[in-house]
Amino acid sequence: MLRIFDNNKSISKNKVQKKTIPVQYIDQKRIVDINKLLNRVRMDKKNEDKKKVIFYSLTILALGLFSTLITIIK
Protein backbone atom coordinates (compact mmCIF):
# COMPACT_ATOMS: atom_id res chain seq x y z
CA MET A 1 0.00 0.00 0.00
CA LEU A 2 1.31 3.42 -0.95
CA ARG A 3 0.27 6.55 0.91
CA ILE A 4 0.60 9.95 -0.71
CA PHE A 5 0.27 13.14 1.32
CA ASP A 6 -0.61 16.16 -0.78
CA ASN A 7 -2.28 19.36 0.47
CA ASN A 8 -3.03 17.78 3.85
CA LYS A 9 -4.93 14.93 2.17
CA SER A 10 -4.02 11.31 2.47
CA ILE A 11 -4.47 9.18 -0.63
CA SER A 12 -4.06 5.44 -0.39
CA LYS A 13 -3.25 3.42 -3.47
CA ASN A 14 -2.98 -0.30 -3.66
CA LYS A 15 -0.47 -1.46 -6.20
CA VAL A 16 -1.72 -4.70 -7.59
CA GLN A 17 0.14 -6.61 -10.25
CA LYS A 18 -2.26 -7.63 -12.99
CA LYS A 19 -1.71 -10.88 -14.78
CA THR A 20 -1.12 -10.38 -18.45
CA ILE A 21 -2.96 -12.56 -20.90
CA PRO A 22 -0.75 -14.05 -23.59
CA VAL A 23 -1.64 -12.82 -27.05
CA GLN A 24 -2.29 -15.46 -29.65
CA TYR A 25 -1.03 -14.60 -33.08
CA ILE A 26 -2.96 -15.94 -36.02
CA ASP A 27 -0.88 -16.68 -39.07
CA GLN A 28 -3.86 -16.65 -41.42
CA LYS A 29 -3.99 -13.81 -43.90
CA ARG A 30 -7.14 -11.76 -43.77
CA ILE A 31 -8.70 -10.73 -47.04
CA VAL A 32 -9.56 -7.04 -47.02
CA ASP A 33 -11.91 -5.64 -49.61
CA ILE A 34 -10.74 -2.14 -50.49
CA ASN A 35 -14.16 -1.21 -51.89
CA LYS A 36 -15.81 -1.87 -48.53
CA LEU A 37 -13.23 0.29 -46.78
CA LEU A 38 -13.63 3.13 -49.27
CA ASN A 39 -17.42 2.96 -49.01
CA ARG A 40 -17.19 3.14 -45.23
CA VAL A 41 -14.97 6.22 -45.47
CA ARG A 42 -17.42 7.86 -47.90
CA MET A 43 -20.37 7.13 -45.63
CA ASP A 44 -18.50 8.51 -42.61
CA LYS A 45 -17.69 11.68 -44.56
CA LYS A 46 -21.35 12.07 -45.61
CA ASN A 47 -22.49 11.64 -42.00
CA GLU A 48 -20.00 14.25 -40.79
CA ASP A 49 -21.16 16.68 -43.49
CA LYS A 50 -24.80 16.14 -42.48
CA LYS A 51 -23.96 16.81 -38.84
CA LYS A 52 -22.13 20.00 -39.78
CA VAL A 53 -25.05 21.26 -41.88
CA ILE A 54 -27.53 20.52 -39.10
CA PHE A 55 -25.32 22.22 -36.50
CA TYR A 56 -24.82 25.36 -38.59
CA SER A 57 -28.49 25.60 -39.53
CA LEU A 58 -29.55 25.26 -35.89
CA THR A 59 -27.02 27.91 -34.89
CA ILE A 60 -28.33 30.32 -37.51
CA LEU A 61 -31.92 29.58 -36.46
CA ALA A 62 -31.07 30.24 -32.80
CA LEU A 63 -29.34 33.52 -33.65
CA GLY A 64 -32.30 34.57 -35.80
CA LEU A 65 -34.80 33.81 -33.04
CA PHE A 66 -32.65 35.60 -30.48
CA SER A 67 -32.33 38.71 -32.65
CA THR A 68 -36.09 38.66 -33.34
CA LEU A 69 -36.77 38.44 -29.61
CA ILE A 70 -34.46 41.38 -28.94
CA THR A 71 -36.14 43.54 -31.62
CA ILE A 72 -39.60 42.71 -30.24
CA ILE A 73 -38.56 43.63 -26.69
CA LYS A 74 -37.17 47.03 -27.79
C-alpha positions in Angstrom: 0.0 0.0 0.0 1.3 3.4 -0.9 0.3 6.5 0.9 0.6 10.0 -0.7 0.3 13.1 1.3 -0.6 16.2 -0.8 -2.3 19.4 0.5 -3.0 17.8 3.8 -4.9 14.9 2.2 -4.0 11.3 2.5 -4.5 9.2 -0.6 -4.1 5.4 -0.4 -3.3 3.4 -3.5 -3.0 -0.3 -3.7 -0.5 -1.5 -6.2 -1.7 -4.7 -7.6 0.1 -6.6 -10.2 -2.3 -7.6 -13.0 -1.7 -10.9 -14.8 -1.1 -10.4 -18.5 -3.0 -12.6 -20.9 -0.8 -14.0 -23.6 -1.6 -12.8 -27.1 -2.3 -15.5 -29.6 -1.0 -14.6 -33.1 -3.0 -15.9 -36.0 -0.9 -16.7 -39.1 -3.9 -16.6 -41.4 -4.0 -13.8 -43.9 -7.1 -11.8 -43.8 -8.7 -10.7 -47.0 -9.6 -7.0 -47.0 -11.9 -5.6 -49.6 -10.7 -2.1 -50.5 -14.2 -1.2 -51.9 -15.8 -1.9 -48.5 -13.2 0.3 -46.8 -13.6 3.1 -49.3 -17.4 3.0 -49.0 -17.2 3.1 -45.2 -15.0 6.2 -45.5 -17.4 7.9 -47.9 -20.4 7.1 -45.6 -18.5 8.5 -42.6 -17.7 11.7 -44.6 -21.3 12.1 -45.6 -22.5 11.6 -42.0 -20.0 14.2 -40.8 -21.2 16.7 -43.5 -24.8 16.1 -42.5 -24.0 16.8 -38.8 -22.1 20.0 -39.8 -25.0 21.3 -41.9 -27.5 20.5 -39.1 -25.3 22.2 -36.5 -24.8 25.4 -38.6 -28.5 25.6 -39.5 -29.6 25.3 -35.9 -27.0 27.9 -34.9 -28.3 30.3 -37.5 -31.9 29.6 -36.5 -31.1 30.2 -32.8 -29.3 33.5 -33.6 -32.3 34.6 -35.8 -34.8 33.8 -33.0 -32.6 35.6 -30.5 -32.3 38.7 -32.6 -36.1 38.7 -33.3 -36.8 38.4 -29.6 -34.5 41.4 -28.9 -36.1 43.5 -31.6 -39.6 42.7 -30.2 -38.6 43.6 -26.7 -37.2 47.0 -27.8 
